[in-house]
Amino acid sequence: MTGGKQEVSRTSLSSYPQRYSVEEADEYEARPSRPSRVQGMMELGEEEYSDEFNSDEEDEDENKNILSKRPKDTAFIQQRIRSYNPIFTPKLTVTIFFAICAIFVLFGGIMISISKKTNEVIIYYQECSSMASTTSYVDIPDQYVESYFYQLKDPTSNTLNAQWKYTVDEDAVDTGNSYSENGTCSIRFTTPYVIKHPLFMSYLLKDYYSNHRRYALSFNEDQLEGVATSIDEVRTSTGIKCAELYKDSETGKQIYPCGLIANAMFNDTFSSTLTNVNNNAENLDFTTTGITWGDNSNRFKKTKLNYSDIAPPPYWKQLYPDGYNETNVPDISTWEHFQNWMDNPALPVFSKLMGKSLTGSLVPGTYQMDIGLNWPVREFHGQKAFYLTHTSSIGGRNNFLGMVYLIGGLICFAAVVIVIIGRLVSGRRNGDKSRLSWNQ
């Protein structure tokens, strides 16, 4: 301490331990000094850097590039188009639901009205071989007859006076099935009113569950498209395959067409003429051409398999008692009954078209239809029927779509009632819509 001031000792840098050895220090001192950043910029050229950072022309170019990337200043792109923002007040809600209700009820009523003007005849004949007489025509029990004629006060009343007669086929092939039907069922019925053309003759099946998974997937698409398949291909193909029925047990040949669907094909035969019993001049002929979807021609092709390598399905024994030969292999590209059957339905009640008449109407009278019995249904407690009808502007007789529209309209009407009651019971005062931002 001297003169009241404290002396601060300073330590020389040389007193700190050295990080480098003498040789390294000499080498470090020998290295050229590193130029500063400013010096480096000056060495690269003062003019260059001044142009890069200070050039007005380049700034303008850069601004132009930025402007070129901007969206166009239009009302659509900049989202300035006027829009409607509805406020769903009770009044607007009631109006919307009531309008939908009116539209649905109107369309539903029109469709039901059109559907109810479609006449039809349905006669179930699965008990013909067991209940009908073999010598004369007898009345068909009422539970097997359904009809609809809109001109009657009670359109569903049975006015057909339907009768049937069974004729045994002595030359029928024995299939080994105790439920087999070998014969012809002749049905007679009387129509009290005209059934307008176009007329459609179909078979109707009930309680036939063709939507079973193994059944629905039991076919081979390559076979249907005419490809020359092998036994292994139809048996082991992925997903859809004929593993359940692909080879004939007697000959070992490939079954064509294979699978459970083709094997179970409906094979009762319907006469192509609906005979007028009292006046043959009024007979009605049906055609079997054009009774399937038009695009089926792209799916079903004539097979390239040789007849000597294939065999018919087991249940086709009546149609092909001696198997296939050079002339009788079915051409599924023109066999429209087969194409209709292969369009597998989803429900256990369905009908398939057998023939149609586009020109002649069915005038009042007594008519006869002869049906060859080959397809038994009693073993699975099913039903089969002769189905005759015509079409309207919305198709056949079916009230389902009209009922759906009516139910939808009633639901909308119920919503109207609920909104009104809610408004009257516990409603609150509406806000001032002019205070909304888009109304300012």
C-alpha positions as CSV (number, residue, x, y, z in Angstrom):
1,M,0.0,0.0,0.0
2,T,1.5,3.3,-1.0
3,G,-0.3,6.7,-0.8
4,G,-3.6,5.0,-0.1
5,K,-3.6,3.2,-3.5
6,Q,-3.5,-0.5,-4.0
7,E,-1.0,-1.8,-6.4
8,V,-2.2,-4.4,-8.8
9,S,0.3,-6.9,-10.0
10,R,0.1,-7.8,-13.6
11,T,1.1,-11.2,-14.8
12,S,2.9,-11.5,-18.1
13,L,1.4,-13.8,-20.7
14,S,4.7,-15.5,-20.9
15,S,4.2,-16.7,-17.3
16,Y,1.3,-19.0,-18.4
17,P,2.2,-22.5,-19.4
18,Q,2.9,-22.8,-23.1
19,R,0.4,-24.9,-25.2
20,Y,3.0,-25.5,-28.0
21,S,6.5,-26.8,-27.9
22,V,9.3,-24.6,-29.2
23,E,9.3,-26.3,-32.6
24,E,5.5,-25.9,-32.9
25,A,5.6,-22.3,-31.9
26,D,8.2,-21.6,-34.5
27,E,6.1,-23.3,-37.1
28,Y,3.0,-21.3,-36.0
29,E,4.8,-18.1,-36.2
30,A,6.0,-19.0,-39.7
31,R,2.4,-19.5,-41.0
32,P,1.1,-16.6,-43.1
33,S,-1.4,-14.4,-41.3
34,R,-5.1,-15.1,-42.1
35,P,-6.7,-12.2,-44.0
36,S,-9.7,-10.5,-42.5
37,R,-13.1,-10.8,-44.1
38,V,-12.9,-7.2,-45.2
39,Q,-9.5,-7.8,-46.8
40,G,-10.9,-10.9,-48.6
41,M,-13.8,-8.8,-50.0
42,M,-11.4,-6.2,-51.2
43,E,-9.2,-8.8,-52.8
44,L,-12.1,-10.3,-54.7
45,G,-12.9,-6.9,-56.1
46,E,-14.5,-3.9,-54.7
47,E,-16.5,-3.3,-57.8
48,E,-17.9,-6.8,-57.9
49,Y,-19.2,-6.7,-54.3
50,S,-20.6,-3.2,-54.8
51,D,-22.6,-4.4,-57.8
52,E,-23.9,-7.4,-55.9
53,F,-25.2,-5.6,-52.9
54,N,-25.8,-2.1,-54.3
55,S,-27.0,-2.6,-57.9
56,D,-30.4,-0.9,-58.4
57,E,-30.9,-2.9,-61.6
58,E,-30.5,-6.2,-59.9
59,D,-32.9,-5.1,-57.2
60,E,-35.5,-4.3,-59.8
61,D,-35.0,-7.7,-61.5
62,E,-35.4,-9.4,-58.2
63,N,-38.6,-7.5,-57.5
64,K,-39.9,-8.5,-60.9
65,N,-39.3,-12.2,-60.2
66,I,-41.1,-11.9,-56.9
67,L,-44.0,-10.1,-58.5
68,S,-44.2,-12.8,-61.3
69,K,-44.8,-15.5,-58.7
70,R,-47.7,-13.7,-57.0
71,P,-51.3,-15.0,-57.8
72,K,-53.3,-12.8,-60.1
73,D,-55.3,-10.1,-58.5
74,T,-58.7,-11.3,-59.5
75,A,-61.9,-11.7,-57.4
76,F,-61.9,-15.5,-57.9
77,I,-58.2,-16.2,-57.1
78,Q,-58.2,-13.7,-54.2
79,Q,-61.5,-15.1,-52.8
80,R,-63.4,-11.9,-53.0
81,I,-66.5,-13.3,-54.8
82,R,-69.7,-12.6,-53.1
83,S,-71.1,-15.7,-51.3
84,Y,-74.3,-16.7,-49.6
85,N,-74.0,-17.5,-45.9
86,P,-77.3,-18.8,-44.8
87,I,-78.3,-18.4,-41.2
88,F,-80.4,-21.4,-40.3
89,T,-83.2,-19.7,-38.4
90,P,-86.2,-21.7,-37.4
91,K,-88.2,-20.1,-40.3
92,L,-85.6,-21.1,-42.9
93,T,-85.2,-24.6,-41.4
94,V,-88.9,-25.2,-41.5
95,T,-89.1,-24.0,-45.1
96,I,-86.3,-26.3,-46.2
97,F,-87.6,-29.4,-44.5
98,F,-91.2,-28.7,-45.7
99,A,-90.0,-28.4,-49.3
100,I,-88.1,-31.7,-49.1
101,C,-91.2,-33.3,-47.6
102,A,-93.4,-32.1,-50.4
103,I,-91.0,-33.3,-53.1
104,F,-90.5,-36.8,-51.5
105,V,-94.3,-37.3,-50.9
106,L,-95.1,-36.2,-54.5
107,F,-92.5,-38.5,-56.1
108,G,-93.4,-41.4,-53.7
109,G,-97.1,-41.0,-54.5
110,I,-96.5,-40.9,-58.3
111,M,-94.3,-44.0,-58.2
112,I,-96.8,-46.0,-56.1
113,S,-99.7,-44.9,-58.3
114,I,-97.8,-46.1,-61.5
115,S,-96.7,-49.4,-59.8
116,K,-100.3,-50.1,-58.8
117,K,-101.4,-50.1,-62.4
118,T,-99.2,-53.1,-63.3
119,N,-101.1,-56.4,-63.5
120,E,-99.5,-59.7,-62.8
121,V,-100.1,-63.4,-62.5
122,I,-98.2,-65.8,-60.1
123,I,-99.0,-69.5,-59.9
124,Y,-96.8,-71.8,-57.7
125,Y,-96.6,-75.2,-59.2
126,Q,-94.1,-77.1,-56.9
127,E,-96.8,-79.4,-55.7
128,C,-98.2,-80.2,-59.2
129,S,-96.7,-83.7,-59.4
130,S,-98.1,-84.6,-56.0
131,M,-101.5,-82.8,-56.0
132,A,-102.6,-82.5,-59.6
133,S,-104.7,-85.1,-61.3
134,T,-103.2,-87.1,-64.2
135,T,-106.5,-87.5,-66.0
136,S,-108.2,-84.0,-65.9
137,Y,-107.8,-80.4,-64.8
138,V,-108.5,-79.7,-61.2
139,D,-108.6,-76.5,-59.3
140,I,-105.3,-75.2,-57.8
141,P,-105.6,-74.4,-54.1
142,D,-105.8,-70.7,-53.3
143,Q,-102.5,-70.6,-51.4
144,Y,-100.7,-71.4,-54.6
145,V,-102.3,-68.6,-56.7
146,E,-101.6,-64.9,-56.6
147,S,-102.8,-62.2,-59.0
148,Y,-103.1,-58.5,-59.2
149,F,-105.5,-56.6,-61.5
150,Y,-105.8,-52.9,-60.6
151,Q,-109.2,-52.6,-62.4
152,L,-110.9,-54.7,-59.6
153,K,-112.2,-53.2,-56.4
154,D,-110.0,-55.7,-54.6
155,P,-107.0,-56.0,-56.9
156,T,-105.5,-59.0,-55.0
157,S,-108.7,-61.1,-55.1
158,N,-108.2,-64.5,-56.9
159,T,-110.2,-64.3,-60.1
160,L,-107.9,-66.6,-62.2
161,N,-109.9,-69.8,-61.7
162,A,-106.5,-71.6,-62.0
163,Q,-106.3,-75.3,-62.7
164,W,-103.6,-77.8,-63.3
165,K,-102.9,-81.3,-64.7
166,Y,-99.9,-83.5,-64.4
167,T,-98.6,-85.8,-67.2
168,V,-95.9,-88.3,-66.3
169,D,-93.0,-88.7,-68.6
170,E,-92.4,-92.4,-69.1
171,D,-89.0,-91.9,-70.9
172,A,-87.5,-89.6,-68.3
173,V,-83.9,-90.3,-67.2
174,D,-83.5,-91.5,-63.6
175,T,-81.2,-89.1,-61.8
176,G,-81.1,-91.0,-58.6
177,N,-82.8,-88.2,-56.7
178,S,-85.9,-89.3,-54.8
179,Y,-87.3,-85.7,-55.2
180,S,-86.9,-85.7,-59.0
181,E,-89.9,-84.6,-61.0
182,N,-90.3,-86.4,-64.3
183,G,-93.3,-85.0,-66.2
184,T,-95.2,-82.0,-67.5
185,C,-97.4,-79.7,-65.5
186,S,-100.1,-78.0,-67.5
187,I,-101.5,-74.8,-66.0
188,R,-104.7,-73.1,-67.0
189,F,-105.9,-69.6,-65.8
190,T,-108.4,-67.0,-66.9
191,T,-107.5,-63.3,-67.1
192,P,-110.4,-60.9,-66.6
193,Y,-108.7,-57.9,-68.1
194,V,-106.1,-57.0,-70.7
195,I,-102.4,-57.3,-69.7
196,K,-100.7,-54.8,-72.0
197,H,-97.5,-55.4,-73.9
198,P,-94.6,-55.7,-73.4
199,L,-95.2,-59.0,-71.6
200,F,-92.6,-60.8,-69.6
201,M,-92.7,-64.5,-68.7
202,S,-90.4,-65.5,-65.8
203,Y,-89.9,-68.2,-63.2
204,L,-90.0,-67.1,-59.6
205,L,-88.1,-68.9,-56.7
206,K,-88.6,-68.6,-53.0
207,D,-86.4,-69.8,-50.1
208,Y,-83.5,-70.6,-52.4
209,Y,-80.5,-69.1,-50.6
210,S,-78.0,-68.6,-53.4
211,N,-76.0,-66.0,-51.4
212,H,-74.1,-68.7,-49.4
213,R,-70.5,-67.8,-49.7
214,R,-69.2,-71.2,-51.0
215,Y,-72.0,-71.4,-53.5
216,A,-71.7,-67.8,-54.7
217,L,-67.9,-68.2,-55.4
218,S,-68.1,-71.6,-57.0
219,F,-67.5,-70.9,-60.7
220,N,-64.6,-70.2,-63.0
221,E,-64.4,-66.9,-64.8
222,D,-61.9,-68.2,-67.4
223,Q,-64.3,-70.9,-68.4
224,L,-67.1,-68.4,-68.9
225,E,-64.8,-66.3,-71.0
226,G,-64.0,-69.3,-73.3
227,V,-60.5,-69.9,-72.1
228,A,-59.1,-73.5,-72.6
229,T,-58.6,-74.2,-68.9
230,S,-57.1,-77.3,-67.1
231,I,-58.5,-79.2,-64.2
232,D,-55.8,-77.8,-61.8
233,E,-56.6,-74.2,-62.9
234,V,-60.4,-74.4,-62.2
235,R,-59.7,-76.2,-58.9
236,T,-56.9,-74.1,-57.4
237,S,-57.5,-70.6,-58.8
238,T,-57.4,-67.9,-56.1
239,G,-60.7,-66.8,-54.5
240,I,-63.3,-67.8,-57.1
241,K,-62.9,-71.5,-57.9
242,C,-64.6,-74.8,-58.6
243,A,-63.0,-76.7,-55.8
244,E,-66.3,-78.3,-54.8
245,L,-67.2,-79.5,-58.3
246,Y,-64.5,-79.6,-61.0
247,K,-64.0,-83.2,-62.1
248,D,-66.5,-85.9,-63.2
249,S,-66.4,-88.8,-60.8
250,E,-66.9,-91.4,-63.5
251,T,-64.7,-90.2,-66.4
252,G,-62.2,-88.0,-64.6
253,K,-62.8,-85.2,-67.2
254,Q,-63.1,-81.5,-66.4
255,I,-66.6,-80.4,-65.7
256,Y,-67.8,-77.7,-68.1
257,P,-69.2,-75.4,-66.8
258,C,-67.8,-76.2,-63.4
259,G,-69.0,-75.1,-60.0
260,L,-72.1,-75.3,-57.9
261,I,-74.0,-72.4,-59.5
262,A,-73.9,-73.9,-63.0
263,N,-74.7,-77.4,-61.6
264,A,-77.8,-76.1,-59.9
265,M,-79.1,-74.2,-62.9
266,F,-82.9,-74.0,-63.1
267,N,-84.0,-76.4,-65.9
268,D,-87.7,-76.5,-65.8
269,T,-88.9,-75.8,-69.4
270,F,-91.6,-73.3,-70.3
271,S,-93.5,-73.5,-73.6
272,S,-92.7,-70.6,-75.9
273,T,-96.4,-70.2,-76.6
274,L,-99.1,-69.2,-74.2
275,T,-102.1,-71.0,-75.7
276,N,-105.6,-69.5,-75.7
277,V,-107.8,-72.5,-75.0
278,N,-110.9,-71.1,-76.7
279,N,-109.3,-69.2,-79.6
280,N,-105.9,-70.3,-81.0
281,A,-105.8,-67.1,-83.1
282,E,-105.1,-65.2,-79.8
283,N,-102.2,-67.4,-78.8
284,L,-99.2,-65.3,-77.6
285,D,-95.7,-66.2,-78.6
286,F,-92.6,-65.4,-76.5
287,T,-89.0,-65.0,-77.7
288,T,-86.0,-66.0,-75.7
289,T,-83.7,-63.5,-77.5
290,G,-82.7,-60.3,-75.7
291,I,-83.8,-61.5,-72.2
292,T,-80.5,-60.8,-70.6
293,W,-78.2,-57.8,-70.0
294,G,-76.5,-56.5,-73.2
295,D,-73.0,-56.5,-71.6
296,N,-73.2,-60.3,-70.9
297,S,-71.9,-60.8,-74.5
298,N,-68.5,-59.5,-73.3
299,R,-68.4,-62.0,-70.5
300,F,-69.8,-65.2,-71.9
301,K,-67.8,-66.8,-74.8
302,K,-67.9,-70.1,-76.7
303,T,-65.4,-72.5,-75.1
304,K,-62.2,-73.5,-76.7
305,L,-62.1,-76.8,-74.8
306,N,-62.5,-80.0,-76.9
307,Y,-65.6,-82.0,-76.2
308,S,-63.6,-85.1,-75.5
309,D,-61.9,-83.4,-72.5
310,I,-65.0,-82.2,-70.7
311,A,-68.2,-83.5,-69.1
312,P,-71.5,-81.9,-68.2
313,P,-72.3,-81.1,-64.5
314,P,-74.0,-84.0,-62.6
315,Y,-77.4,-82.3,-62.4
316,W,-77.4,-81.9,-66.2
317,K,-77.8,-85.6,-66.7
318,Q,-81.4,-85.2,-68.1
319,L,-80.2,-82.7,-70.7
320,Y,-77.0,-84.7,-71.6
321,P,-77.7,-88.4,-70.8
322,D,-74.7,-89.5,-72.8
323,G,-72.4,-86.6,-72.1
324,Y,-71.0,-84.2,-74.6
325,N,-70.3,-85.0,-78.2
326,E,-69.1,-83.1,-81.3
327,T,-72.4,-81.3,-81.8
328,N,-74.0,-80.7,-78.4
329,V,-71.5,-78.7,-76.3
330,P,-73.4,-75.7,-75.1
331,D,-72.5,-72.3,-76.6
332,I,-72.9,-70.1,-73.5
333,S,-72.4,-67.0,-75.6
334,T,-75.9,-67.4,-77.0
335,W,-77.5,-69.3,-74.2
336,E,-79.3,-66.5,-72.5
337,H,-81.1,-68.6,-69.9
338,F,-77.7,-69.8,-68.6
339,Q,-76.4,-66.2,-68.6
340,N,-79.4,-65.1,-66.5
341,W,-78.9,-67.9,-64.0
342,M,-75.2,-67.1,-63.6
343,D,-76.1,-63.5,-62.5
344,N,-76.4,-64.7,-58.9
345,P,-79.1,-62.9,-56.8
346,A,-78.5,-61.6,-53.3
347,L,-81.9,-62.5,-51.8
348,P,-83.7,-65.8,-51.3
349,V,-86.7,-64.6,-53.4
350,F,-86.0,-63.7,-57.0
351,S,-87.3,-64.1,-60.5
352,K,-85.4,-64.8,-63.8
353,L,-86.7,-63.9,-67.3
354,M,-87.6,-66.9,-69.5
355,G,-89.2,-65.0,-72.5
356,K,-90.8,-61.8,-73.6
357,S,-93.4,-60.6,-76.0
358,L,-93.0,-57.0,-77.3
359,T,-95.9,-56.7,-79.6
360,G,-99.0,-58.6,-78.5
361,S,-101.1,-57.9,-75.4
362,L,-102.9,-60.6,-73.4
363,V,-106.6,-60.2,-74.0
364,P,-109.2,-61.6,-71.6
365,G,-109.5,-65.3,-71.9
366,T,-108.4,-68.7,-70.7
367,Y,-104.8,-69.6,-71.3
368,Q,-102.6,-72.7,-70.9
369,M,-98.9,-73.0,-70.2
370,D,-97.1,-76.3,-70.3
371,I,-94.1,-76.6,-67.9
372,G,-91.6,-79.5,-68.1
373,L,-90.6,-80.4,-64.5
374,N,-86.9,-81.1,-64.0
375,W,-85.9,-78.9,-61.0
376,P,-87.1,-80.2,-57.6
377,V,-87.6,-77.7,-54.7
378,R,-89.4,-79.8,-52.1
379,E,-86.1,-81.3,-50.7
380,F,-85.2,-77.8,-49.4
381,H,-88.8,-76.7,-48.8
382,G,-88.6,-74.1,-51.5
383,Q,-91.2,-72.8,-53.9
384,K,-91.3,-72.2,-57.7
385,A,-93.8,-70.3,-59.7
386,F,-94.9,-69.2,-63.2
387,Y,-94.8,-65.4,-63.3
388,L,-96.4,-63.3,-66.0
389,T,-96.5,-59.5,-65.9
390,H,-95.9,-56.4,-67.9
391,T,-94.0,-53.2,-67.2
392,S,-94.7,-49.6,-66.6
393,S,-92.7,-46.4,-67.0
394,I,-90.8,-47.3,-63.8
395,G,-90.5,-51.1,-64.4
396,G,-92.5,-53.9,-62.9
397,R,-94.9,-53.8,-60.0
398,N,-92.8,-52.9,-57.0
399,N,-94.0,-50.4,-54.3
400,F,-90.7,-50.4,-52.4
401,L,-89.1,-47.3,-54.0
402,G,-92.3,-45.3,-53.6
403,M,-92.6,-46.3,-50.0
404,V,-89.1,-45.2,-49.3
405,Y,-89.8,-41.8,-50.7
406,L,-93.0,-41.5,-48.6
407,I,-91.2,-42.5,-45.5
408,G,-88.5,-40.0,-46.2
409,G,-91.1,-37.3,-46.7
410,L,-92.8,-38.2,-43.4
411,I,-89.4,-38.0,-41.6
412,C,-88.9,-34.5,-43.0
413,F,-92.5,-33.5,-41.9
414,A,-91.7,-34.8,-38.4
415,A,-88.6,-32.6,-38.3
416,V,-90.8,-29.6,-39.2
417,V,-93.2,-30.4,-36.3
418,I,-90.3,-30.8,-33.9
419,V,-88.7,-27.4,-34.9
420,I,-92.0,-25.6,-34.6
421,I,-92.8,-27.1,-31.2
422,G,-89.3,-26.3,-30.0
423,R,-89.6,-22.7,-31.2
424,L,-93.0,-22.3,-29.4
425,V,-92.0,-23.9,-26.2
426,S,-88.4,-22.8,-25.5
427,G,-87.4,-20.6,-28.3
428,R,-85.2,-17.5,-27.9
429,R,-85.2,-14.2,-29.6
430,N,-83.3,-14.2,-32.9
431,G,-80.1,-12.2,-33.2
432,D,-79.7,-9.2,-35.4
433,K,-78.3,-10.6,-38.7
434,S,-77.3,-7.1,-39.8
435,R,-74.5,-7.2,-37.2
436,L,-72.7,-10.1,-39.0
437,S,-69.4,-9.2,-40.4
438,W,-70.3,-10.0,-44.0
439,N,-73.4,-7.8,-43.7
440,Q,-71.5,-4.7,-42.6
